[in-house]
Amino acid sequence: MSVSEASDRSSRVDELEERVERLRAFGSLRRSFRGIEEPEAIAAAAVRFAVDVLRCKELVIWCGEKDDSDFDQLSMASDAFDLPKTIERSSKLGAELESSSSTRDPELLAIAGIPPGTDATALALRASSTQLIGVALVVGAAPEAELLDELVFDVESALAARMIARLRAEELAVLEIQERELVGLLRDVEARDAIIQRDLEEARQFQRKMLGVPPRVDGASIEIVYKPLGLVGGDLYAVSLDGTRLRLFVADATGHGVRASLTTMFIKSGYEAVRLAAADPAALLAALNDAIAHTYRSSEMLFSAACVDIDLTTGRVTTSSAAHPAVCVVRRGEATFIEGGGAFLGLRSGMKFTTHEVTVEPGDGVYLYTDGFIEARKQNMLFGDERFKDAIVHAHASGGLAGDAVLTAVTTFLDGTPLDDDGTFVGVRYGVDGPSPTDGSEVESDIVAKL
């Protein structure tokens, strides 16, 4: 081996050893980042590494903790440059680094305090591809650009992780304050519990009177099950007889409790205003939707609904629904669901709805309901459509009341687990006369009326 060859080989070995040492230094730097909590300490470690290992003249880091904050200087620079303590995010330099990874433009570098003719580069520090969190200013070229890129990546990762941790700590502190405030509010609520309970009981009585008792109908047996989750509920039903047309209506306001119960009052008022003029269920839903969406458009008053007209002379059944569970029809002992689809009412005016028609015979049944029964849940199991349908079919076969059968089946299925939603059931047995109606004032149970 010649002297020149030996020299080249020795030089390559030295370069390799130097690269290995840099890689080891990188590993040590990354391990140190894991134990550093403060962004200023991360920046200081990065500066030492850039100067001692990568042989940069200067590395200065600015960082902003929030998306709209300016970048504050984290690391100290030598007296060679008069560097600003803050770089505005809205400056030309900040705007440039929002869209690019680096710049050597002298005009932009001057914003960071670098005089013309200086070998310097401003690098973008990002928490993600779209989130700029800082600026790194490198003075003097690093021996290997890819090593500088690795350093920038490690600094970005460490700063982003600490910033996230700090923001989470701030959020936890805010949550603790809010929790203390909530505890205080809870005590106030508990102090007024007696008044609230009394008011809720009055609201319950008012809601029951508003719902009322269905009319006496020759040639039809009507039954209603109304089971609110609390003292008041977000379900609504209405039954009316106009000539030979028996109209059934069921609605389910979004939410539970007092807010939902207030919504039912507005719905009932709107329903009564459009009921007589609506020629069929689809027209009724469209008119009711327009009335609610126009009058209460800022109240987020959304609800599902289903409407059914039964011609007591011919047995023709016309149905329409809006985001509501399917109407169940039992004919000749077999139950089928009539799906309606449609969007929630109150969302926007001008919506249209479709109708479906079937014909029933004496002894057949038509049933409307809300999802509180079919979506009753025990652990990971739902009561579901099939159990609901089986209960109704069994009631038909045994001559019993479908509403009683459904409530009994749901109660048995839950086995002590409470309902988690209001439940309402309105049923009509066509061609079957029911008993004389009650006046509704003495009804206090979940079964509101069986007529």
URLINRA-V111684 format. One record per helix or strand of 2 or more residues. SS is the DSSP state (2 for helix, 1 for strand). FROM is the first residue (numbers start at 1). TO is the last residue. If there is no record, write none. Layout:
BEGIN
ss,from,to
SS,FROM,TO
SS,FROM,TO
END
This chain:
BEGIN
ss,from,to
2,3,34
2,39,52
1,58,63
1,71,73
1,86,87
2,92,99
1,102,103
2,106,111
1,120,128
1,131,139
2,145,191
2,193,211
1,220,227
1,235,242
1,245,253
2,257,274
2,281,295
1,303,311
1,316,322
1,327,331
1,334,338
1,356,359
1,365,369
2,371,374
1,377,378
1,381,382
2,384,398
2,402,414
1,423,430
1,447,450
END
